[in-house]
Amino acid sequence: MKYVAYYRVSTSKQQRSGLGLAAQKETITSFLQTDDELVAEYIETVSGKRDDRVRLAEAIKTARRCSAKLVIAKLDRFSRRVSFIARMMESDVGIVVADMPTATEFQLHIFAALAQEERRLISARTKAALAQARQRGIPLGTNGKRLAEANRERAILRAKEVEHFLPSIWRQMSYSAIARYLNSTGVMTPLGRSFHAQSVKNLIAHLK
């Protein structure tokens, strides 16, 4: 099977540093089989809220020309809009999500809708917390540190829950191997998604 890879990063700083991009590339690399061919790769620096994608248009043209499918690492790195994802799935170029290769179009629609709603709720909770902090006269920098610490503690608790499902030799295994093991046993991330190397790396960092 031929594929054209499409990666999205939010800022030019992320593109230069490789933040987020390396994880996306590793996810797609792990997805590809030995007889698959990666025809081309396109990197776009744009907010997930924007639908005007110059590099995506180029990737789609290349996929059409080469009779290839468009492959992305994760839905939430592709777009934050359900309508945009729906239009892409209805196009003549097939789209494959590397961390959910067996998901049907119906399932992808559901995952996209859940991710969009989750981001909306997070944004609403953050705005409400900041508004309450202002009313109490709490410096926002201090409140931000408290929120960050609370998020870190929750992440540690979630990591300890998943630790019970890790194989006994996980310390000698690569991140990708651990991800494959967790996925094969049906263990999901706290957001209900499949594990990949970067999410395993974050998990182990919280365990330490």
Contacts in CASP RR format, 6 or more apart in sequence:
PFRMAT RR
TARGET T0000
AUTHOR 0000-0000-0000
METHOD contacts of the structure
MODEL  1
MKYVAYYRVSTSKQQRSGLGLAAQKETITSFLQTDDELVAEYIETVSGKR
DDRVRLAEAIKTARRCSAKLVIAKLDRFSRRVSFIARMMESDVGIVVADM
PTATEFQLHIFAALAQEERRLISARTKAALAQARQRGIPLGTNGKRLAEA
NRERAILRAKEVEHFLPSIWRQMSYSAIARYLNSTGVMTPLGRSFHAQSV
KNLIAHLK
1 33 0 8 1.000
1 35 0 8 1.000
1 36 0 8 1.000
1 37 0 8 1.000
1 68 0 8 1.000
1 69 0 8 1.000
2 36 0 8 1.000
2 37 0 8 1.000
2 39 0 8 1.000
2 66 0 8 1.000
2 67 0 8 1.000
2 68 0 8 1.000
2 69 0 8 1.000
3 28 0 8 1.000
3 32 0 8 1.000
3 36 0 8 1.000
3 37 0 8 1.000
3 38 0 8 1.000
3 39 0 8 1.000
3 68 0 8 1.000
3 69 0 8 1.000
3 70 0 8 1.000
3 71 0 8 1.000
3 96 0 8 1.000
4 38 0 8 1.000
4 39 0 8 1.000
4 40 0 8 1.000
4 41 0 8 1.000
4 42 0 8 1.000
4 59 0 8 1.000
4 60 0 8 1.000
4 62 0 8 1.000
4 63 0 8 1.000
4 66 0 8 1.000
4 68 0 8 1.000
4 69 0 8 1.000
4 70 0 8 1.000
4 71 0 8 1.000
5 25 0 8 1.000
5 28 0 8 1.000
5 38 0 8 1.000
5 40 0 8 1.000
5 41 0 8 1.000
5 42 0 8 1.000
5 59 0 8 1.000
5 71 0 8 1.000
5 72 0 8 1.000
6 41 0 8 1.000
6 42 0 8 1.000
6 44 0 8 1.000
6 55 0 8 1.000
6 56 0 8 1.000
6 59 0 8 1.000
6 70 0 8 1.000
6 71 0 8 1.000
6 72 0 8 1.000
6 78 0 8 1.000
7 21 0 8 1.000
7 24 0 8 1.000
7 25 0 8 1.000
7 41 0 8 1.000
7 42 0 8 1.000
7 43 0 8 1.000
7 44 0 8 1.000
7 72 0 8 1.000
7 73 0 8 1.000
7 77 0 8 1.000
8 24 0 8 1.000
8 43 0 8 1.000
8 44 0 8 1.000
8 45 0 8 1.000
8 46 0 8 1.000
8 48 0 8 1.000
8 53 0 8 1.000
8 72 0 8 1.000
8 77 0 8 1.000
8 78 0 8 1.000
8 79 0 8 1.000
9 15 0 8 1.000
9 18 0 8 1.000
9 19 0 8 1.000
9 20 0 8 1.000
9 21 0 8 1.000
9 43 0 8 1.000
9 44 0 8 1.000
9 45 0 8 1.000
10 45 0 8 1.000
10 46 0 8 1.000
10 47 0 8 1.000
10 48 0 8 1.000
11 45 0 8 1.000
12 45 0 8 1.000
13 19 0 8 1.000
14 20 0 8 1.000
14 21 0 8 1.000
14 45 0 8 1.000
15 21 0 8 1.000
15 43 0 8 1.000
15 45 0 8 1.000
20 77 0 8 1.000
20 198 0 8 1.000
21 43 0 8 1.000
22 198 0 8 1.000
23 73 0 8 1.000
23 196 0 8 1.000
23 197 0 8 1.000
23 198 0 8 1.000
24 72 0 8 1.000
24 73 0 8 1.000
24 74 0 8 1.000
24 77 0 8 1.000
25 73 0 8 1.000
26 176 0 8 1.000
26 196 0 8 1.000
26 197 0 8 1.000
26 198 0 8 1.000
27 73 0 8 1.000
27 74 0 8 1.000
27 98 0 8 1.000
27 99 0 8 1.000
27 196 0 8 1.000
27 197 0 8 1.000
27 198 0 8 1.000
28 38 0 8 1.000
28 71 0 8 1.000
28 72 0 8 1.000
28 73 0 8 1.000
28 98 0 8 1.000
30 98 0 8 1.000
30 176 0 8 1.000
30 179 0 8 1.000
30 180 0 8 1.000
30 196 0 8 1.000
30 197 0 8 1.000
31 71 0 8 1.000
31 96 0 8 1.000
31 98 0 8 1.000
31 99 0 8 1.000
31 101 0 8 1.000
32 38 0 8 1.000
37 68 0 8 1.000
39 62 0 8 1.000
39 63 0 8 1.000
39 66 0 8 1.000
39 68 0 8 1.000
40 59 0 8 1.000
40 62 0 8 1.000
40 66 0 8 1.000
42 55 0 8 1.000
42 56 0 8 1.000
42 58 0 8 1.000
42 59 0 8 1.000
42 62 0 8 1.000
43 55 0 8 1.000
44 53 0 8 1.000
44 54 0 8 1.000
44 55 0 8 1.000
44 56 0 8 1.000
46 52 0 8 1.000
46 53 0 8 1.000
48 79 0 8 1.000
48 80 0 8 1.000
48 81 0 8 1.000
49 80 0 8 1.000
49 81 0 8 1.000
51 79 0 8 1.000
51 81 0 8 1.000
51 84 0 8 1.000
59 70 0 8 1.000
60 70 0 8 1.000
60 91 0 8 1.000
60 93 0 8 1.000
62 68 0 8 1.000
63 69 0 8 1.000
63 70 0 8 1.000
63 93 0 8 1.000
63 94 0 8 1.000
64 92 0 8 1.000
64 93 0 8 1.000
69 93 0 8 1.000
69 94 0 8 1.000
69 95 0 8 1.000
69 96 0 8 1.000
70 88 0 8 1.000
70 93 0 8 1.000
70 94 0 8 1.000
70 95 0 8 1.000
70 96 0 8 1.000
71 95 0 8 1.000
71 96 0 8 1.000
71 97 0 8 1.000
71 98 0 8 1.000
72 78 0 8 1.000
72 95 0 8 1.000
72 96 0 8 1.000
72 97 0 8 1.000
72 98 0 8 1.000
73 97 0 8 1.000
73 98 0 8 1.000
73 99 0 8 1.000
73 196 0 8 1.000
74 97 0 8 1.000
74 98 0 8 1.000
74 99 0 8 1.000
74 193 0 8 1.000
74 196 0 8 1.000
75 85 0 8 1.000
75 97 0 8 1.000
75 100 0 8 1.000
75 108 0 8 1.000
75 111 0 8 1.000
75 112 0 8 1.000
75 115 0 8 1.000
76 115 0 8 1.000
78 85 0 8 1.000
78 88 0 8 1.000
78 97 0 8 1.000
79 85 0 8 1.000
79 88 0 8 1.000
80 115 0 8 1.000
80 116 0 8 1.000
80 119 0 8 1.000
81 116 0 8 1.000
82 109 0 8 1.000
82 112 0 8 1.000
82 113 0 8 1.000
82 116 0 8 1.000
85 108 0 8 1.000
85 109 0 8 1.000
85 112 0 8 1.000
86 109 0 8 1.000
86 112 0 8 1.000
88 95 0 8 1.000
89 95 0 8 1.000
89 105 0 8 1.000
89 108 0 8 1.000
89 109 0 8 1.000
97 103 0 8 1.000
97 108 0 8 1.000
99 193 0 8 1.000
99 194 0 8 1.000
99 196 0 8 1.000
100 107 0 8 1.000
100 108 0 8 1.000
100 111 0 8 1.000
100 193 0 8 1.000
100 194 0 8 1.000
103 111 0 8 1.000
111 193 0 8 1.000
115 191 0 8 1.000
118 191 0 8 1.000
126 147 0 8 1.000
129 143 0 8 1.000
129 147 0 8 1.000
130 140 0 8 1.000
130 143 0 8 1.000
133 140 0 8 1.000
133 143 0 8 1.000
134 140 0 8 1.000
152 206 0 8 1.000
155 202 0 8 1.000
155 206 0 8 1.000
156 206 0 8 1.000
156 207 0 8 1.000
158 190 0 8 1.000
158 206 0 8 1.000
159 203 0 8 1.000
159 204 0 8 1.000
159 206 0 8 1.000
159 207 0 8 1.000
160 207 0 8 1.000
162 182 0 8 1.000
162 187 0 8 1.000
162 203 0 8 1.000
163 207 0 8 1.000
165 182 0 8 1.000
165 185 0 8 1.000
165 187 0 8 1.000
166 178 0 8 1.000
166 181 0 8 1.000
166 182 0 8 1.000
167 173 0 8 1.000
167 178 0 8 1.000
167 181 0 8 1.000
170 178 0 8 1.000
170 181 0 8 1.000
173 181 0 8 1.000
174 197 0 8 1.000
175 197 0 8 1.000
175 198 0 8 1.000
175 200 0 8 1.000
175 201 0 8 1.000
175 204 0 8 1.000
176 196 0 8 1.000
176 197 0 8 1.000
176 200 0 8 1.000
178 195 0 8 1.000
178 200 0 8 1.000
179 194 0 8 1.000
179 195 0 8 1.000
179 196 0 8 1.000
179 197 0 8 1.000
179 199 0 8 1.000
179 200 0 8 1.000
182 195 0 8 1.000
182 200 0 8 1.000
183 194 0 8 1.000
183 195 0 8 1.000
187 195 0 8 1.000
188 194 0 8 1.000
188 195 0 8 1.000
189 195 0 8 1.000
189 199 0 8 1.000
193 199 0 8 1.000
195 203 0 8 1.000
END
